Structure formats: C-alpha cells, structure tokens
Amino acid sequence: MPKVLIADKLSPAAVAIFKVRGVEVDVKTGLPKEELLKIVDQYDGIAIRSATKITADVLKAAKKLKVVGRAGIGVDNVDIPAATAAGVIVMNTPFGNSITTAEHAIALMMALARELPAANASTHAGKWEKNKFMGVELYGKTLGIIGAGNIGGIVADRAKGLKMHVVAYDPYLSPDRAAELGIEKVELDDLLARADFISLHTPLTNETRNIISAEAIAKTKKGVRIVNCARGGLIDEAALKAALDTGQVAGAAIDVFSEEPAKANILFGHEKVVATPHLGASTEEAQENVALQVAEQIADYLLTGAIVNALNMPSINAQEAQLVRPWISLAEKLGAFAGQLTETSIKAVEILYEGTAASLNQRALTQAALAGLLKPHLPEVNMVNAPVVAKERGIKVSETRRDRQGIYEGYIKVTVTMPEMTRSVAGTVFSDGRPRLIQVKNINLDAEFAPHMLYVTNEDKPGFIGKLGTLLGEAGVNIANFTLGRNAPGEDAIALVEVDSDVGEKVVAAIRKLPLVKRARALVF
C-alpha cells in the first residue's frame, strides 16, 4: 500500500480521499526541516501547500518518494530541477483556486480605485472625511493584464463585465485565444503606456522577475494603479515605493511579497498601498478544491500511473496510463538495448512511432526511450530527467509519427546516431501486453525481452550455433530461449540468447573468440 505524508494544513477531505482510495496517509504539519529529513524516506508521496520546503537535501533523503503534490499553483517551495533529477514528479493544482484569486484581484482593484481601506480606517476613527477620499471609476478605464493564462483570463472576463477595455501582454497568448477572451494582445511597452490599471498574473521566472522595474514604471501613464495577486518578485518593491512617492503610480494593491511571511516590507505603512497577506487563494471553496484535487492527483498516480498537472512530466490520464504502460516499457527496453550496445558518444536519437504507437502519448514514450538509452552510462538518469540530460549533452532528439504500413498494428523504432555509425532497434507490443523485439540493425527477428540476454553478431556460416551452444553448456549457462535473424544466407546474422542468469565477462570474452563472431555483449533488462 502506498504511503503519503500531508506536511501542510489541508482540508480533512484530502485525508478522506486517500483513505477511501486505499492510500495510507500521515498528517504531520509544521515539521522542522530536521524532523522532516528523519521521516521522509517512509513516504511514496508528499502533499504540501506553501509552508513546507521540498529542497534538494529533502529529496535526497526521500529514497521512496515518487510524487510531490502542491495544493495550489505556485511551486517556489519545491526544487523542481532536483526533483526531476531524482525522478520525482511534481504536481500542482492550477485550477482549484483560479476563481478565488481572480476575484481577489478584482476586489483589490476596486479597493484601490475607491481608497476603501483608508476610508474604512478613517470612518472607524470617527473622522468622517468625506471629501478626502476621491476615487476613480473602473468604467471605461484600460486594464493591462500581464499574463493571460487561466487566472488572467478570468480577470479579463470580470473586467469586461465592468465595461473596462482590456489589453494583455503574454508571449504565449494566441490571436485566437485573445479573440475568444475579447481582449487586445499587445507588447509590454504598449501595455505600460496605455493602462490605467495593471494586474499581474504571470509565474515568477528569470524572464518575469522584476517585470515591473524602475524602467518599466517610467514608461507607464502617470497615475497608473498596480495590482499584484500573482507572485512576489514580479515587482521591484523599492522602485514601486519611489514611484508612489512621486505620484507616477497613484496606488498599489499587493497580496504577494518578495519575502514571505512579510513581517516587514518597504511598502508597509505607505498611504497609497493596500496590502493583504497572500489571501488570493483564501476562501473556503478554494481550500476545499485544491485539497480534493491534490489528493486525487497523488492517489491516481500512485495507484494507476495517471499523471495530471505535472510540471516535469507529460500528463497521462488513468485510461491512457493503462493503454500506454506496456508501450512505455517497450520504449524503455528498446532504448536500453541500444544504450548497452553504445560505447561512444551519441549525436542524435530518432524515434519512429507507427500505427497504434503513433496514437499514444508521444512525449511519455520518448522520455522512456531516452531514459533506457542513457541509463547504462548515466545511472542517475530516469524517465523524468532524461530529456534534460540529453539536452545538456547536446543530443538531438527527433520524433516521427506515421500510419500503419507493415504487418504490425503498431511499433516503435529507435535509431541512434554516433560519430562513426548508426544503430537501430524496433519493437512492438502483442495482445498479451508483453513488449517484443522485432528488428535489430534492419534484421528481422522475434524475441521477448528477458532479464539476462546475450547479443551476438556473426557471419551466417554452418557450425556457429553449435559452437556457441557448446561453449555456454560447458560454462554452466542454461539457455532459456534462442532467437536468430539474418540479412541473407551467408551474410550478417544476429543471435539473441535468453539465459537464466548473468553469464559474466569471462564467458562473453570466450564467445568473442569463437570463429565467425563479430561482436558479443551481455544485456540486462
């Protein structure tokens, strides 16, 4: 039974889901890092919010860990590169608090426009300063949205309901999506120059860090108002304070800060700043939604292999996971076959998907093939980090899909290009769900993968099979299966021998000395 740790406070509904699904669960919130390090190796999955930090040393200690689920959108508290290197899938719940966060942005924009917090404090103090708080209308104003993804799109929809004109900067926003949202796609400088209000809805990346900088603020319309319910670090807080002091920025509403918990900040106490303590997702509905989603996602992965909302793996639903699992096994074994025969650097990998294989999750299959190919030389490689490792080593990876053309309903062919040669290997999955090898070096054959195999290339001449069998018999090696293939009579041939155990390098060396043998290698799957 898989076991999950809930390390941050989640709705009790999450615990109930794990238990109903047959997943053992422990709830241990607020653990100091030292305590987490002591127990983390017990768990297959961890569910967190924003408090617990899943760092490289936590991942190193988590020997069994397969998945980290973040109840919410931001994963700043998870070392994703380290998780990827460790083969740990990182999931979030990007849609569970979308409406809540979007509504908070709209609420802050209204509070900013009408100076509601200051007016509230003044009225409670008995001052009745009716003429002091002169706000502005949202009607007819231009809202500039930076980041038009899920939450940004909801904010745009709500703003259009308030009869605002919406412009958006998002390099990934397609013209069709912009038209669907009824907004105008613009470049950043254009947005800065035109917007009366700016609302941020983008992740924090190297490209977006301090996207509202002193230089950016200098390009804005004088008296602009800025709202940030996305991530701390998107705004240069010192630059924003300076612009508030000069009046270039009329006001700012900030829910997220560069350092949190924000017990002190350069913006605190400023009369033109509305500040809330990261409340974007803080509604009863959102907390219930993200808890339910993260529990379902973690349980689905641990029990069925389904992957949803992962940040370092392609998504695979439960039904697809059942169909694709044997093909993933095939892809990994084909990669491992080629990898164990590769003794030089790899320049390129080309993967052909035909028939049934072409209709499956190509990205997952490719990652499996790359993992199998690289693991013989780089033991730390796994299905999650294989594309990163291949890219770091300058290996060009290409994929091709095509309809069924041959006798097999579907197959995968992996071609590896090295400085001095190219090697290919192909396989299929039969109706029994077991991967099979159907071609090596363009020589057709039919062999099952086994834990221990011998791969021998030789000249197709009489007497070879007998000599090989005699040698193995004298060495005490039991042959479980023997598969042969050849180009043509008397030309190149391949022998794939399934054996019961590791034959050892001494036996392999003896095989290499047999007449007609060109190459011999022990393979492990």
C-alpha positions as CSV (number, residue, x, y, z in Angstrom):
1,M,0.0,0.0,0.0
2,P,1.5,3.4,-1.0
3,K,2.0,5.9,1.8
4,V,1.6,9.7,1.7
5,L,2.6,12.4,4.1
6,I,0.5,15.5,4.4
7,A,3.1,18.1,5.5
8,D,1.0,21.2,5.5
9,K,-2.5,22.0,6.7
10,L,-5.1,20.7,4.2
11,S,-8.8,20.2,4.3
12,P,-9.8,16.9,6.1
13,A,-11.4,16.0,2.7
14,A,-7.9,15.2,1.5
15,V,-7.3,12.6,4.2
16,A,-10.7,11.0,3.5
17,I,-9.9,10.7,-0.2
18,F,-6.5,9.0,0.4
19,K,-8.1,6.5,2.8
20,V,-11.1,5.7,0.5
21,R,-8.7,5.2,-2.4
22,G,-6.5,2.7,-0.4
23,V,-3.6,5.0,0.3
24,E,-2.1,5.1,3.8
25,V,-1.7,8.7,5.0
26,D,0.0,10.5,7.9
27,V,-0.8,14.1,8.8
28,K,2.3,15.8,10.3
29,T,2.2,19.6,9.7
30,G,4.6,22.2,10.7
31,L,7.6,19.9,10.9
32,P,11.0,21.5,11.3
33,K,13.3,20.5,8.5
34,E,15.4,18.3,10.7
35,E,12.3,16.3,11.6
36,L,11.2,16.0,8.0
37,L,14.6,14.7,7.0
38,K,14.3,11.9,9.6
39,I,10.9,10.6,8.3
40,V,10.7,11.5,4.7
41,D,12.2,8.2,3.5
42,Q,9.0,6.4,4.6
43,Y,6.8,8.0,2.0
44,D,5.9,7.5,-1.7
45,G,4.2,10.9,-1.9
46,I,4.1,14.2,-0.1
47,A,1.2,16.7,-0.2
48,I,2.1,20.3,0.7
49,R,1.0,23.9,0.5
50,S,3.4,26.8,0.6
51,A,5.0,26.3,4.1
52,T,7.0,23.0,3.7
53,K,10.1,23.4,1.5
54,I,11.0,20.4,-0.6
55,T,14.7,21.1,-1.1
56,A,17.5,19.1,-2.7
57,D,18.5,17.6,0.6
58,V,14.9,16.6,1.4
59,L,14.7,14.9,-1.9
60,K,18.0,13.1,-1.4
61,A,16.7,11.7,1.9
62,A,13.4,10.7,0.4
63,K,14.5,7.3,-1.1
64,K,11.0,6.1,-1.9
65,L,9.5,9.3,-3.0
66,K,7.7,9.3,-6.3
67,V,5.5,12.4,-6.3
68,V,5.1,15.8,-4.6
69,G,1.7,17.4,-4.8
70,R,1.3,21.1,-4.2
71,A,-2.2,22.2,-3.2
72,G,-2.2,25.5,-5.1
73,I,-0.4,27.0,-8.1
74,G,3.0,28.3,-7.1
75,V,5.8,25.7,-6.6
76,D,8.5,28.1,-5.4
77,N,9.0,25.9,-2.4
78,V,9.9,22.8,-4.4
79,D,13.3,22.4,-6.0
80,I,11.9,21.2,-9.4
81,P,15.4,20.6,-11.0
82,A,16.4,18.5,-8.0
83,A,13.1,16.6,-8.1
84,T,13.5,16.0,-11.8
85,A,17.0,14.7,-11.3
86,A,15.7,12.3,-8.6
87,G,12.8,11.1,-10.8
88,V,10.2,12.7,-8.6
89,I,7.1,14.0,-10.3
90,V,6.0,17.5,-9.1
91,M,2.3,18.3,-9.5
92,N,0.3,21.4,-8.7
93,T,-3.5,22.2,-8.8
94,P,-3.6,25.2,-11.1
95,F,-7.3,25.5,-11.4
96,G,-8.6,24.9,-7.9
97,N,-8.1,28.5,-6.7
98,S,-8.4,30.3,-10.1
99,I,-11.7,32.0,-9.5
100,T,-10.8,32.9,-5.9
101,T,-7.5,34.5,-6.9
102,A,-9.1,36.3,-9.8
103,E,-11.9,37.7,-7.6
104,H,-9.3,38.9,-5.1
105,A,-7.5,40.8,-7.8
106,I,-10.8,42.5,-8.8
107,A,-11.6,43.2,-5.2
108,L,-8.2,44.8,-4.7
109,M,-8.6,46.8,-7.8
110,M,-11.9,48.2,-6.6
111,A,-10.5,48.9,-3.1
112,L,-7.6,50.7,-4.7
113,A,-9.8,52.8,-7.0
114,R,-12.1,54.0,-4.2
115,E,-9.4,54.0,-1.4
116,L,-11.6,51.8,0.7
117,P,-9.1,50.6,3.4
118,A,-8.1,54.2,4.2
119,A,-11.7,55.4,4.2
120,N,-12.7,52.5,6.4
121,A,-10.0,53.3,9.0
122,S,-10.9,57.0,8.9
123,T,-14.6,56.3,9.5
124,H,-13.9,53.9,12.3
125,A,-11.8,56.7,13.9
126,G,-14.9,59.0,13.8
127,K,-13.3,61.5,11.4
128,W,-16.0,61.5,8.6
129,E,-13.5,62.7,6.0
130,K,-16.0,62.6,3.1
131,N,-14.1,65.0,0.9
132,K,-10.7,63.4,1.4
133,F,-11.3,60.1,-0.4
134,M,-11.9,61.0,-4.0
135,G,-11.7,57.8,-6.1
136,V,-11.9,56.9,-9.7
137,E,-14.3,54.7,-11.7
138,L,-13.3,51.5,-13.3
139,Y,-15.9,52.0,-16.1
140,G,-14.2,52.9,-19.4
141,K,-10.7,52.5,-18.0
142,T,-8.0,50.4,-19.6
143,L,-6.8,47.4,-17.7
144,G,-3.5,45.9,-18.7
145,I,-3.1,42.3,-17.8
146,I,0.4,40.8,-17.7
147,G,0.0,37.1,-18.1
148,A,-3.3,36.0,-19.8
149,G,-3.4,32.4,-18.6
150,N,-6.1,30.8,-16.6
151,I,-6.4,33.4,-13.8
152,G,-5.6,36.3,-16.1
153,G,-8.3,35.2,-18.5
154,I,-10.9,35.1,-15.6
155,V,-9.8,38.6,-14.5
156,A,-10.2,39.8,-18.1
157,D,-13.7,38.3,-18.2
158,R,-14.7,40.0,-15.0
159,A,-13.2,43.3,-16.1
160,K,-15.1,43.3,-19.3
161,G,-18.2,42.8,-17.2
162,L,-17.3,46.1,-15.5
163,K,-17.0,47.7,-19.0
164,M,-13.3,48.1,-18.9
165,H,-11.1,47.9,-22.0
166,V,-8.6,45.0,-21.6
167,V,-5.2,44.8,-23.1
168,A,-2.9,41.9,-22.4
169,Y,0.8,41.1,-22.7
170,D,1.6,37.4,-22.8
171,P,4.1,35.9,-25.3
172,Y,2.1,32.7,-25.3
173,L,-1.3,34.2,-25.9
174,S,-2.5,33.1,-29.4
175,P,-4.6,35.5,-31.5
176,D,-7.5,33.0,-31.4
177,R,-7.4,32.9,-27.6
178,A,-7.2,36.7,-27.4
179,A,-10.3,36.9,-29.7
180,E,-12.1,34.4,-27.6
181,L,-11.4,36.4,-24.5
182,G,-12.4,39.6,-26.2
183,I,-9.1,41.3,-25.3
184,E,-6.4,43.1,-27.3
185,K,-3.0,41.4,-27.4
186,V,-0.1,44.0,-27.1
187,E,3.6,44.2,-26.4
188,L,4.7,45.1,-22.9
189,D,5.8,48.7,-23.7
190,D,2.4,49.4,-25.3
191,L,0.6,48.0,-22.2
192,L,2.6,50.1,-19.9
193,A,1.9,53.2,-21.9
194,R,-1.9,52.7,-22.2
195,A,-3.0,51.1,-19.0
196,D,-4.9,52.9,-16.2
197,F,-4.7,49.8,-14.1
198,I,-2.1,46.9,-14.3
199,S,-2.8,43.5,-12.9
200,L,-0.1,40.8,-12.8
201,H,-0.9,37.2,-13.4
202,T,2.3,35.5,-14.5
203,P,4.6,33.0,-12.9
204,L,7.9,34.1,-11.4
205,T,10.7,33.1,-13.8
206,N,14.0,34.6,-14.8
207,E,12.2,36.5,-17.6
208,T,9.4,37.9,-15.3
209,R,11.4,38.7,-12.2
210,N,11.0,42.5,-11.6
211,I,9.0,42.8,-14.8
212,I,7.6,46.0,-13.1
213,S,11.0,47.6,-12.7
214,A,12.0,51.3,-12.4
215,E,12.5,51.3,-16.2
216,A,9.1,49.8,-16.7
217,I,7.4,52.2,-14.3
218,A,8.9,55.1,-16.2
219,K,7.0,54.0,-19.3
220,T,3.6,53.9,-17.6
221,K,0.9,56.5,-17.7
222,K,1.2,58.9,-14.8
223,G,-1.3,57.9,-12.1
224,V,-1.4,54.3,-13.0
225,R,-2.6,51.8,-10.4
226,I,-0.9,48.4,-10.0
227,V,-2.3,45.2,-8.6
228,N,-0.3,42.0,-7.8
229,C,-2.0,38.8,-6.7
230,A,0.4,36.6,-8.6
231,R,3.9,36.1,-7.2
232,G,6.2,38.2,-5.0
233,G,9.3,39.2,-7.0
234,L,7.4,40.4,-10.1
235,I,7.6,44.0,-8.8
236,D,10.8,45.8,-7.8
237,E,9.3,47.0,-4.5
238,A,11.9,49.7,-3.9
239,A,11.2,51.1,-7.4
240,L,7.4,50.9,-6.7
241,K,7.8,52.9,-3.5
242,A,9.8,55.6,-5.2
243,A,7.1,55.9,-7.9
244,L,4.3,56.0,-5.3
245,D,6.2,58.9,-3.6
246,T,6.5,60.9,-6.8
247,G,2.9,60.2,-7.9
248,Q,3.9,58.4,-11.1
249,V,2.0,55.4,-9.6
250,A,-1.2,56.6,-7.9
251,G,-1.6,53.4,-5.8
252,A,-0.8,49.8,-5.5
253,A,-2.6,46.8,-4.1
254,I,-0.2,44.0,-3.2
255,D,-1.1,40.5,-2.0
256,V,2.3,38.8,-2.5
257,F,5.7,40.0,-1.5
258,S,9.4,39.2,-2.4
259,E,9.9,37.7,1.1
260,E,7.1,35.9,2.9
261,P,5.9,35.8,5.6
262,A,6.3,39.5,5.2
263,K,6.7,40.8,8.7
264,A,8.4,43.9,7.4
265,N,8.4,45.5,3.9
266,I,9.4,48.8,2.3
267,L,5.8,49.2,1.2
268,F,4.2,48.7,4.6
269,G,2.7,51.9,6.1
270,H,2.5,53.7,2.7
271,E,-0.8,55.6,2.5
272,K,-1.2,54.6,-1.2
273,V,-0.7,50.9,-0.7
274,V,-3.4,48.3,0.0
275,A,-1.7,45.2,1.4
276,T,-3.1,41.8,2.2
277,P,-1.2,38.7,3.5
278,H,-1.3,36.4,0.4
279,L,-5.0,35.9,0.5
280,G,-5.5,35.1,-3.2
281,A,-6.5,31.5,-2.6
282,S,-8.0,32.1,0.9
283,T,-11.6,31.1,0.5
284,E,-13.4,28.1,1.9
285,E,-14.2,26.9,-1.6
286,A,-10.7,27.2,-2.9
287,Q,-9.1,25.4,0.1
288,E,-11.6,22.5,-0.3
289,N,-11.0,22.4,-4.1
290,V,-7.2,22.3,-4.0
291,A,-7.2,19.7,-1.2
292,L,-9.5,17.5,-3.1
293,Q,-7.5,17.9,-6.3
294,V,-4.1,17.3,-4.9
295,A,-5.3,14.1,-3.0
296,E,-7.0,12.8,-6.2
297,Q,-3.9,13.5,-8.3
298,I,-1.4,11.9,-5.9
299,A,-3.6,8.9,-5.4
300,D,-4.2,8.5,-9.1
301,Y,-0.5,8.5,-9.8
302,L,0.4,6.1,-7.1
303,L,-2.4,3.6,-7.8
304,T,-2.8,3.8,-11.6
305,G,0.1,5.8,-13.0
306,A,-2.1,8.6,-14.2
307,I,-0.2,12.0,-14.3
308,V,-2.2,15.2,-14.1
309,N,-0.9,18.8,-13.8
310,A,2.7,17.7,-13.6
311,L,5.4,20.3,-14.1
312,N,8.1,17.9,-15.1
313,M,6.3,15.1,-16.9
314,P,3.6,14.8,-19.6
315,S,0.1,14.3,-18.4
316,I,-1.4,10.8,-18.8
317,N,-5.0,10.1,-17.7
318,A,-5.9,6.9,-15.9
319,Q,-7.4,5.2,-19.0
320,E,-4.4,6.3,-21.1
321,A,-2.0,5.1,-18.4
322,Q,-3.4,1.6,-18.8
323,L,-3.0,1.6,-22.5
324,V,0.4,3.3,-22.7
325,R,2.1,1.4,-19.9
326,P,3.3,-1.6,-22.0
327,W,4.4,0.8,-24.7
328,I,6.4,2.8,-22.2
329,S,8.0,-0.5,-21.1
330,L,8.8,-1.3,-24.8
331,A,10.3,2.2,-25.4
332,E,12.5,2.0,-22.3
333,K,13.7,-1.5,-23.3
334,L,14.4,-0.5,-26.8
335,G,16.4,2.4,-25.5
336,A,18.2,0.1,-23.0
337,F,19.0,-2.3,-25.8
338,A,20.6,0.4,-27.9
339,G,22.3,2.0,-24.9
340,Q,24.0,-1.2,-23.8
341,L,25.5,-1.6,-27.3
342,T,26.6,2.0,-27.5
343,E,30.2,2.6,-26.4
344,T,30.8,6.1,-27.9
345,S,29.1,9.5,-27.6
346,I,25.6,9.9,-29.1
347,K,24.9,12.7,-31.6
348,A,21.2,12.1,-32.2
349,V,18.3,9.9,-31.5
350,E,15.4,9.5,-33.9
351,I,12.2,7.7,-32.7
352,L,9.6,6.5,-35.2
353,Y,6.1,5.7,-33.9
354,E,3.9,3.8,-36.3
355,G,0.2,2.7,-36.1
356,T,-1.0,2.2,-32.6
357,A,2.1,3.7,-31.1
358,A,1.6,6.9,-33.1
359,S,-1.7,7.5,-31.3
360,L,-0.3,7.3,-27.8
361,N,1.4,9.9,-25.6
362,Q,4.5,10.6,-27.6
363,R,6.3,12.6,-25.0
364,A,6.0,10.0,-22.4
365,L,7.2,7.3,-24.8
366,T,10.2,9.4,-25.9
367,Q,11.2,10.1,-22.3
368,A,11.1,6.4,-21.6
369,A,13.2,5.6,-24.6
370,L,15.8,8.3,-23.7
371,A,15.9,7.0,-20.1
372,G,16.6,3.5,-21.3
373,L,19.3,4.7,-23.7
374,L,21.2,6.9,-21.3
375,K,20.9,4.9,-18.1
376,P,23.6,2.3,-18.9
377,H,26.2,5.1,-19.0
378,L,24.5,7.5,-16.5
379,P,22.8,5.5,-13.7
380,E,21.2,8.7,-12.3
381,V,19.1,9.1,-15.4
382,N,15.3,8.3,-15.2
383,M,12.2,8.9,-17.2
384,V,11.6,12.3,-15.6
385,N,15.1,13.8,-16.1
386,A,16.1,12.1,-19.4
387,P,15.2,15.0,-21.7
388,V,17.2,17.4,-19.6
389,V,20.2,15.1,-19.5
390,A,20.0,14.6,-23.3
391,K,19.8,18.3,-23.9
392,E,22.8,19.0,-21.6
393,R,24.8,16.6,-23.6
394,G,23.9,18.1,-27.0
395,I,21.9,15.0,-28.1
396,K,19.4,16.0,-30.8
397,V,16.1,14.2,-30.3
398,S,13.5,13.9,-33.1
399,E,10.2,12.1,-33.4
400,T,8.1,10.9,-36.3
401,R,4.6,9.6,-36.4
402,R,3.0,7.7,-39.3
403,D,0.0,5.4,-40.0
404,R,0.3,1.7,-40.0
405,Q,2.3,0.5,-43.1
406,G,3.5,-3.0,-42.2
407,I,2.3,-6.3,-40.7
408,Y,2.3,-5.0,-37.1
409,E,-0.6,-2.9,-35.8
410,G,1.9,-0.6,-34.2
411,Y,5.6,-0.4,-33.4
412,I,8.4,1.8,-32.2
413,K,11.8,2.1,-33.9
414,V,14.7,3.8,-32.1
415,T,17.7,4.9,-34.3
416,V,20.8,6.1,-32.5
417,T,23.4,8.1,-34.5
418,M,27.0,8.0,-33.2
419,P,30.1,9.7,-34.7
420,E,31.1,6.6,-36.7
421,M,27.8,4.6,-37.2
422,T,24.1,4.5,-36.8
423,R,22.2,1.7,-35.0
424,S,18.5,1.0,-35.0
425,V,16.2,-1.3,-33.0
426,A,12.5,-1.8,-33.2
427,G,9.8,-3.5,-31.2
428,T,6.1,-3.9,-30.7
429,V,3.5,-4.9,-28.1
430,F,1.5,-8.0,-28.7
431,S,-2.1,-8.6,-27.5
432,D,-0.7,-10.1,-24.3
433,G,0.8,-6.7,-23.4
434,R,4.4,-8.0,-23.5
435,P,7.0,-6.0,-25.4
436,R,8.8,-7.8,-28.1
437,L,11.9,-7.1,-30.2
438,I,11.2,-7.3,-33.9
439,Q,14.2,-5.8,-35.6
440,V,17.9,-5.1,-34.9
441,K,20.1,-3.4,-37.4
442,N,17.3,-3.8,-40.0
443,I,17.5,-7.6,-39.5
444,N,14.0,-9.0,-38.7
445,L,13.5,-11.4,-35.8
446,D,11.1,-12.0,-32.9
447,A,12.3,-12.1,-29.4
448,E,10.9,-11.4,-25.9
449,F,12.9,-9.2,-23.6
450,A,14.3,-11.2,-20.6
451,P,16.3,-10.1,-17.5
452,H,19.5,-11.6,-18.9
453,M,20.3,-11.9,-22.6
454,L,23.3,-12.4,-24.8
455,Y,23.6,-10.4,-28.0
456,V,25.9,-11.9,-30.7
457,T,26.6,-10.8,-34.2
458,N,28.3,-13.2,-36.5
459,E,28.8,-14.4,-40.1
460,D,26.0,-16.8,-41.1
461,K,28.0,-19.9,-41.6
462,P,27.3,-23.5,-40.6
463,G,28.6,-24.7,-37.2
464,F,28.3,-21.4,-35.4
465,I,25.2,-22.2,-33.4
466,G,26.6,-25.5,-32.3
467,K,29.9,-23.9,-31.1
468,L,28.0,-21.2,-29.2
469,G,25.7,-23.7,-27.5
470,T,28.6,-26.0,-26.6
471,L,30.5,-23.1,-25.0
472,L,27.6,-22.0,-22.9
473,G,26.9,-25.5,-21.8
474,E,30.5,-26.1,-20.8
475,A,30.3,-22.8,-18.8
476,G,27.2,-24.0,-17.0
477,V,25.0,-21.4,-18.6
478,N,21.4,-22.5,-19.1
479,I,19.7,-21.3,-22.4
480,A,16.1,-20.4,-21.9
481,N,15.4,-19.2,-25.5
482,F,17.4,-18.8,-28.7
483,T,16.4,-16.3,-31.4
484,L,18.1,-15.9,-34.8
485,G,17.9,-13.4,-37.6
486,R,19.9,-12.7,-40.7
487,N,20.1,-10.4,-43.7
488,A,20.5,-13.2,-46.2
489,P,22.2,-16.7,-46.3
490,G,25.9,-16.4,-45.6
491,E,25.7,-12.7,-44.6
492,D,25.4,-10.9,-41.3
493,A,23.4,-12.7,-38.6
494,I,22.2,-11.9,-35.1
495,A,21.7,-14.4,-32.2
496,L,19.7,-13.3,-29.2
497,V,20.1,-15.8,-26.4
498,E,17.9,-15.6,-23.2
499,V,19.8,-17.1,-20.3
500,D,18.8,-17.8,-16.7
501,S,21.4,-15.6,-15.0
502,D,24.3,-13.2,-15.6
503,V,26.9,-15.1,-17.7
504,G,29.9,-13.0,-16.6
505,E,32.5,-11.2,-18.6
506,K,34.7,-14.3,-18.8
507,V,32.1,-16.2,-20.8
508,V,31.4,-13.2,-23.0
509,A,35.1,-12.9,-23.7
510,A,35.2,-16.6,-24.7
511,I,32.3,-16.0,-27.1
512,R,34.1,-13.2,-28.8
513,K,37.0,-15.5,-29.6
514,L,34.7,-18.0,-31.4
515,P,35.2,-18.2,-35.2
516,L,32.7,-16.1,-37.2
517,V,31.8,-13.9,-34.1
518,K,32.0,-10.2,-34.8
519,R,30.6,-8.9,-31.5
520,A,29.2,-10.3,-28.2
521,R,27.6,-8.5,-25.4
522,A,25.7,-9.4,-22.2
523,L,22.5,-7.4,-21.8
524,V,20.4,-6.8,-18.7
525,F,16.7,-5.6,-18.7
